[in-house]
Amino acid sequence: MMNVHELAAACGFTYFNGKELEARPVEGAYCCDLLSWVIGRAGDQDALVTVMSNPNVIAVAVMADLPCVILTEGVRPDEKALEKARENDVIVLSSSEPTYATALKIGKVLAG
């Protein structure tokens, strides 16, 4: 199993927050922009992969106890989202690739 920092390095993700935080294990990815679905369906070792970049995404990551949020398509978090991520110790990463390509890359890296 890989932790968030190892996954970020292997996939070439950029950090917006949390490079200094303790890395939790990641065993999969949950790709979804419907935040109510994330709360009920994502596993607690799934990275949330989304284009949503507002404070609600961070709140959902906290509520679902997810190890990180990965923003795709080169999306940048807004300032309020970054503030919430800092307050709640949520690792926020970025991929310039589309969501599907990012998920495939995560799956390949995690499969070893």
Rosetta silent file (secondary structure, phi, psi, omega in degrees, C-alpha in Angstrom):
SEQUENCE: MMNVHELAAACGFTYFNGKELEARPVEGAYCCDLLSWVIGRAGDQDALVTVMSNPNVIAVAVMADLPCVILTEGVRPDEKALEKARENDVIVLSSSEPTYATALKIGKVLAG
SCORE:     score description
SCORE:     0.000 S_00000001
   1 L     0.000  150.199 -175.592    0.000    0.000    0.000 S_00000001
   2 E  -113.226  151.369  173.997    1.129    3.530   -0.761 S_00000001
   3 E   -98.004  173.866 -175.124    0.693    6.752    1.219 S_00000001
   4 H   -58.424  -45.159 -177.985   -0.469   10.098   -0.170 S_00000001
   5 H   -65.478  -38.644  177.045    3.034   11.552   -0.539 S_00000001
   6 H   -65.045  -41.936  177.975    4.291    8.450   -2.357 S_00000001
   7 H   -63.013  -45.101 -179.963    1.265    8.572   -4.666 S_00000001
   8 H   -59.421  -43.939  179.816    1.783   12.284   -5.357 S_00000001
   9 H   -66.094  -44.345 -177.887    5.427   11.698   -6.249 S_00000001
  10 H   -65.852  -32.501 -177.031    4.688    8.659   -8.427 S_00000001
  11 H   -95.989   -9.360 -179.477    1.917   10.456  -10.328 S_00000001
  12 L    75.408   28.709  179.536    3.605   13.852  -10.576 S_00000001
  13 L   -75.560  152.817  177.043    0.863   15.703   -8.710 S_00000001
  14 E   -98.893  141.747  177.788    1.379   19.275   -7.489 S_00000001
  15 E   -89.378  133.596  166.362    0.712   20.249   -3.873 S_00000001
  16 E  -103.189  -29.810  178.055   -1.602   23.109   -2.981 S_00000001
  17 E  -156.418  146.318  167.359   -1.646   22.130    0.690 S_00000001
  18 L    97.548    8.393 -179.946   -0.266   19.501    2.989 S_00000001
  19 L   -58.687  -29.574 -178.971    3.214   18.665    1.749 S_00000001
  20 L   -90.556   -6.150 -177.659    4.353   18.882    5.368 S_00000001
  21 L   -79.719  155.403  174.567    1.422   16.865    6.760 S_00000001
  22 L   -63.383  135.182 -177.181    1.600   13.226    7.763 S_00000001
  23 L   -90.828  127.667  175.561    0.612   11.072    4.802 S_00000001
  24 L   -89.692  160.331  177.162   -2.189    8.594    5.214 S_00000001
  25 E   -66.308  148.156  174.572   -2.495    5.376    3.201 S_00000001
  26 E  -126.646  129.106  177.295   -4.308    5.457   -0.141 S_00000001
  27 L  -120.223   -2.901  179.504   -5.764    2.306   -1.646 S_00000001
  28 E  -170.900 -174.116  178.383   -8.007    3.760   -4.337 S_00000001
  29 E  -132.551  144.008  173.950   -9.648    6.780   -5.883 S_00000001
  30 E  -120.153  114.984 -176.807  -13.220    7.977   -5.814 S_00000001
  31 E  -101.433  112.441 -177.463  -14.069   10.192   -8.792 S_00000001
  32 L  -166.264  143.503  174.762  -17.151   12.270   -8.255 S_00000001
  33 L  -109.957   -2.759  176.664  -18.373   15.864   -8.327 S_00000001
  34 L   -94.420   98.909 -167.868  -21.643   15.132   -6.511 S_00000001
  35 H   -63.292  -31.317  177.738  -20.484   15.689   -2.965 S_00000001
  36 H   -64.975  -31.259  176.643  -23.406   13.960   -1.249 S_00000001
  37 H   -69.796  -38.744  179.933  -22.428   10.761   -3.099 S_00000001
  38 H   -59.264  -45.897 -178.250  -18.836   11.085   -1.921 S_00000001
  39 H   -57.644  -42.981 -175.078  -19.920   11.195    1.720 S_00000001
  40 H   -87.797  -14.532 -170.615  -21.938    7.995    1.405 S_00000001
  41 H  -124.659  -25.361 -177.996  -19.785    5.998   -0.989 S_00000001
  42 L   -71.575  141.699  176.069  -16.075    6.869   -0.836 S_00000001
  43 L   -80.523  156.124 -175.390  -13.875    4.599    1.238 S_00000001
  44 L   -73.482   -0.052  172.429  -11.760    6.106    4.003 S_00000001
  45 L  -120.541   22.803  176.542   -8.589    5.260    2.078 S_00000001
  46 E   -98.286  136.248  169.462   -9.796    6.686   -1.233 S_00000001
  47 E   -77.241  135.231  175.174   -8.393    9.869   -2.728 S_00000001
  48 E   -85.107  120.383 -178.968  -11.206   12.169   -3.837 S_00000001
  49 E  -110.824  120.108 -171.353  -10.647   13.034   -7.508 S_00000001
  50 E  -158.443  164.656  170.390  -12.733   15.983   -8.694 S_00000001
  51 L  -100.880   -5.444  179.051  -12.861   19.287  -10.572 S_00000001
  52 L   -72.433  131.658 -172.856  -14.780   20.896   -7.705 S_00000001
  53 L  -131.513   26.259 -178.187  -12.536   23.387   -5.939 S_00000001
  54 L  -101.841  173.669 -178.075  -14.656   25.153   -3.325 S_00000001
  55 H   -59.131  -26.283  179.674  -14.676   24.876    0.496 S_00000001
  56 H   -63.362  -32.063  177.906  -17.464   22.273    0.378 S_00000001
  57 H   -63.545  -41.730  179.296  -15.057   19.776   -1.207 S_00000001
  58 H   -67.192  -42.071  178.222  -12.735   20.151    1.763 S_00000001
  59 H   -59.779  -40.859  178.529  -15.647   19.799    4.201 S_00000001
  60 H   -66.367  -41.046  177.621  -16.677   16.575    2.466 S_00000001
  61 H   -60.118  -39.018  177.925  -13.106   15.239    2.610 S_00000001
  62 H   -68.834  -47.618 -178.311  -13.124   15.898    6.358 S_00000001
  63 H   -62.908  -38.253 -178.963  -16.589   14.380    6.898 S_00000001
  64 L   -87.792   -1.696  178.581  -15.746   11.274    4.855 S_00000001
  65 L    56.370   48.868 -178.306  -12.291   11.066    6.493 S_00000001
  66 L   -88.568  148.633 -176.765  -10.496   10.921    3.136 S_00000001
  67 L   -72.659  -23.511  179.586   -6.689   11.008    2.897 S_00000001
  68 E  -170.105  167.669  172.586   -6.563   13.735    0.216 S_00000001
  69 E  -119.062  133.139  176.905   -8.302   15.680   -2.519 S_00000001
  70 E  -118.999  114.144  178.144   -6.903   15.638   -6.060 S_00000001
  71 E   -87.430  133.919 -176.930   -8.132   18.408   -8.342 S_00000001
  72 L  -107.821  177.743  176.958   -7.985   17.548  -12.043 S_00000001
  73 L    63.290   18.930 -178.572   -7.947   19.470  -15.344 S_00000001
  74 L    75.242   13.101 -179.275   -5.449   21.954  -13.857 S_00000001
  75 L   -64.983  140.170  176.634   -8.130   23.313  -11.530 S_00000001
  76 L  -109.996  141.644  177.873   -6.854   25.459   -8.663 S_00000001
  77 L   -70.662  146.426  175.349   -8.634   25.645   -5.315 S_00000001
  78 L   -74.236  166.501 -174.050  -10.185   28.970   -4.409 S_00000001
  79 H   -60.909  -37.408  179.312   -8.712   30.832   -1.436 S_00000001
  80 H   -67.126  -35.873  176.983  -11.535   29.830    0.924 S_00000001
  81 H   -66.012  -42.979  178.113  -11.016   26.166    0.045 S_00000001
  82 H   -63.067  -40.604  177.814   -7.287   26.477    0.733 S_00000001
  83 H   -60.792  -44.913  178.577   -8.000   28.177    4.037 S_00000001
  84 H   -64.679  -38.437  178.076  -10.362   25.343    5.024 S_00000001
  85 H   -63.310  -42.697  178.582   -7.777   22.748    3.929 S_00000001
  86 H   -64.124  -43.705 -179.501   -5.131   24.399    6.118 S_00000001
  87 H   -63.064  -31.828 -174.225   -7.494   24.587    9.094 S_00000001
  88 H  -109.347   10.612  179.286   -8.427   20.912    8.760 S_00000001
  89 L    52.818   50.392  177.708   -5.067   19.428    7.693 S_00000001
  90 L  -103.598  126.046  176.379   -6.371   18.218    4.336 S_00000001
  91 E   -76.761  126.219  179.109   -3.827   17.429    1.645 S_00000001
  92 E  -120.610  122.439 -177.931   -4.877   19.042   -1.647 S_00000001
  93 E  -117.987  167.110  178.686   -3.122   17.978   -4.839 S_00000001
  94 E  -136.722  143.680  172.543   -3.499   18.876   -8.492 S_00000001
  95 L  -124.646  138.353  177.277   -3.265   17.040  -11.784 S_00000001
  96 L   -81.123  -10.738 -176.878   -3.232   18.809  -15.145 S_00000001
  97 L   -84.357  161.996  175.136   -4.831   15.753  -16.734 S_00000001
  98 L   -62.048  162.924 -177.732   -8.559   15.026  -17.105 S_00000001
  99 H   -57.060  -47.022 -178.036  -10.306   13.177  -14.292 S_00000001
 100 H   -61.545  -47.505  179.933  -10.422    9.865  -16.150 S_00000001
 101 H   -62.503  -38.194  177.839   -6.722    9.964  -17.078 S_00000001
 102 H   -64.305  -44.287  178.909   -5.853   10.898  -13.493 S_00000001
 103 H   -62.836  -42.066  177.459   -7.885    7.989  -12.131 S_00000001
 104 H   -60.806  -43.056  179.664   -6.218    5.576  -14.568 S_00000001
 105 H   -62.810  -43.866  178.495   -2.787    6.817  -13.505 S_00000001
 106 H   -60.687  -46.786 -179.778   -3.675    6.377   -9.801 S_00000001
 107 H   -59.865  -43.087  179.931   -4.975    2.870  -10.473 S_00000001
 108 H   -64.407  -44.831 -179.680   -1.853    1.886  -12.377 S_00000001
 109 H   -64.942  -43.385 -178.752    0.486    3.261   -9.695 S_00000001
 110 H   -69.216  -29.285  179.417   -1.444    1.617   -6.861 S_00000001
 111 H   -73.419  -17.935  176.311   -1.545   -1.713   -8.681 S_00000001
 112 L    81.594    0.000    0.000    2.244   -1.626   -8.765 S_00000001
